[in-house]
Amino acid sequence: MNAIHPHRPAPRQGIVELLQAHDIVPTQQRVEIARWLFSEPRHLCAEQLIGLVGEAGCRVSKATVYNTLGLFVGRGLVRELIVDPERVFYDTSTHHHHHFFNVDTSELIDIPEEALAIAHLPEAPLGTETTGVQVIIRIRNSRQ
């Protein structure tokens, strides 16, 4: 998996306000996780986030990171992108859009929603409704 180069974390006060606006108690660990997650628009897996937080000198358990990411997904702060059974990324851009997934580099690249047209969706099963469509197009580096 590609290394994520750390940048500056998001300002603490802005993160505290963001968490509070989504009814999330801003514990020290949640704030530190969110500061790195929201430092810029990005796609991170939990392991990459653990690395960033650890490099910044904050001790956070793997379970805490996963629980925090689950909470953030549940409150609409990030989108969970399951690219295969063993790879889950968290996208800080929560607007509807699609992705390329490079199988060689494990990189996710945004595709604007309007760049992809879906002509017809099947009817949702009885008693359900479609809430969105998420397309992940798998690519690899050219073999020249």
C-alpha positions as CSV (number, residue, x, y, z in Angstrom):
1,M,0.0,0.0,0.0
2,N,1.3,3.5,-0.8
3,A,2.7,5.5,2.0
4,I,0.8,8.6,2.9
5,H,2.9,11.7,3.3
6,P,1.9,13.6,6.4
7,H,0.9,17.2,6.0
8,R,-0.2,19.5,8.7
9,P,-3.1,18.3,10.8
10,A,-6.4,20.3,10.7
11,P,-6.7,22.9,13.4
12,R,-7.9,21.4,16.7
13,Q,-10.6,24.0,17.4
14,G,-12.2,23.5,14.0
15,I,-12.2,19.7,14.5
16,V,-13.8,20.0,17.9
17,E,-16.6,22.2,16.4
18,L,-17.0,19.7,13.5
19,L,-17.4,16.8,15.9
20,Q,-19.8,18.6,18.2
21,A,-21.9,19.7,15.2
22,H,-22.3,16.0,14.4
23,D,-23.2,15.1,18.0
24,I,-19.9,13.4,18.6
25,V,-18.1,13.8,22.0
26,P,-14.7,15.3,21.1
27,T,-12.4,13.0,23.1
28,Q,-8.7,13.6,22.8
29,Q,-8.3,10.4,20.6
30,R,-11.2,11.3,18.3
31,V,-9.9,14.8,17.9
32,E,-6.4,13.5,17.0
33,I,-7.8,11.0,14.5
34,A,-10.0,13.6,12.9
35,R,-7.2,16.2,12.7
36,W,-5.3,13.9,10.4
37,L,-8.2,12.5,8.6
38,F,-9.6,15.9,7.7
39,S,-6.3,17.7,7.1
40,E,-7.1,17.6,3.4
41,P,-9.6,15.8,1.1
42,R,-8.3,12.3,1.0
43,H,-8.9,8.6,0.9
44,L,-7.3,6.7,3.8
45,C,-7.6,3.2,5.1
46,A,-7.4,2.6,8.9
47,E,-3.8,1.4,8.8
48,Q,-2.7,4.6,7.0
49,L,-4.5,6.7,9.5
50,I,-3.0,4.8,12.4
51,G,0.5,5.5,10.9
52,L,-0.2,9.2,10.5
53,V,-1.5,9.6,14.1
54,G,1.4,7.5,15.4
55,E,4.0,9.5,13.5
56,A,2.5,12.6,15.1
57,G,3.3,11.1,18.5
58,C,-0.3,10.3,19.6
59,R,-0.9,6.8,20.9
60,V,-4.2,5.4,19.7
61,S,-5.1,1.7,19.5
62,K,-6.2,0.0,16.3
63,A,-9.6,-0.7,17.9
64,T,-10.1,3.0,18.8
65,V,-9.3,4.0,15.2
66,Y,-11.7,1.5,13.7
67,N,-14.4,2.4,16.3
68,T,-13.9,6.1,15.6
69,L,-14.1,5.6,11.8
70,G,-17.3,3.6,12.3
71,L,-18.8,6.5,14.3
72,F,-17.7,9.0,11.7
73,V,-19.4,6.9,8.9
74,G,-22.5,6.6,11.0
75,R,-22.7,10.4,11.5
76,G,-22.0,11.2,7.9
77,L,-18.6,12.7,8.3
78,V,-16.9,10.2,5.9
79,R,-17.9,7.7,3.3
80,E,-16.8,4.1,3.6
81,L,-15.5,2.7,0.4
82,I,-15.1,-1.1,0.2
83,V,-12.9,-1.8,-2.7
84,D,-12.5,-5.5,-2.0
85,P,-13.1,-7.7,1.0
86,E,-9.8,-6.8,2.6
87,R,-9.6,-3.1,1.7
88,V,-11.8,-0.4,3.2
89,F,-11.0,3.3,2.6
90,Y,-12.6,6.3,4.3
91,D,-13.4,9.2,2.0
92,T,-13.6,12.7,3.5
93,S,-15.5,14.0,0.5
94,T,-19.0,12.9,1.3
95,H,-20.7,14.3,-1.8
96,H,-21.8,11.7,-4.4
97,H,-19.0,10.7,-6.7
98,H,-17.3,7.6,-8.0
99,H,-13.7,6.3,-8.0
100,F,-11.0,4.6,-10.0
101,F,-9.0,2.1,-7.8
102,N,-5.5,1.4,-9.0
103,V,-4.9,-2.3,-8.1
104,D,-1.1,-1.8,-8.5
105,T,-0.8,1.2,-6.1
106,S,-3.9,0.9,-4.0
107,E,-4.7,4.5,-4.9
108,L,-8.3,5.8,-5.1
109,I,-8.9,8.6,-7.6
110,D,-12.1,10.6,-7.6
111,I,-14.4,10.6,-10.6
112,P,-17.0,13.4,-10.7
113,E,-20.6,12.0,-10.5
114,E,-21.5,13.7,-13.8
115,A,-18.6,12.0,-15.6
116,L,-20.4,8.6,-15.4
117,A,-23.9,8.0,-16.7
118,I,-26.0,5.0,-15.6
119,A,-28.9,4.6,-18.0
120,H,-31.1,2.3,-15.9
121,L,-31.1,0.9,-12.4
122,P,-33.2,-2.1,-11.4
123,E,-36.1,-1.7,-9.2
124,A,-35.2,-2.0,-5.5
125,P,-36.7,-5.0,-3.7
126,L,-40.2,-4.6,-2.3
127,G,-40.1,-2.5,0.9
128,T,-36.8,-0.8,0.1
129,E,-35.6,2.3,-1.8
130,T,-32.3,3.1,-3.6
131,T,-30.3,5.7,-1.6
132,G,-27.3,6.0,-3.9
133,V,-25.0,4.3,-6.4
134,Q,-21.2,4.0,-5.8
135,V,-19.1,2.9,-8.8
136,I,-15.5,1.8,-8.3
137,I,-13.6,1.2,-11.6
138,R,-10.5,-1.0,-11.1
139,I,-7.5,0.1,-13.1
140,R,-3.8,-0.9,-13.2
141,N,-0.7,0.7,-14.5
142,S,0.0,0.2,-18.2
143,R,2.3,-2.7,-18.9
144,Q,4.5,-1.2,-21.7
